[in-house]
């Protein structure tokens, strides 16, 4: 994946420095159907500046949950096509999946404590037991 297509330095750093994957419409299934994952829909950071803030803290969140999920940045060219599939209507959004099944999502920048609580809640459920109430979209 050519990371130069990512829209900001912060997004490129997630892939180049932190080793996160970058998924496209063609590669998302192979990534998402393998364990618990987070897809980062950043949108255009020039239009949604919170995307850069989320990009800065995302490696810390991944480290805090130490191996409980893998993370990928959704390539700019794939966001539009994957947006409907994962019901993303707000940018930035972190979409949590297990074996390709959506567990929920966290949109916009949050306080650290909110991230910890919401991620822990999402990770404790099995996909079959997920209800719409588990979705965190504000």
Order of alpha helices (4+ residues) and beta strands (2+ residues): alpha-beta-alpha-beta-alpha-beta-alpha-beta-beta-alpha
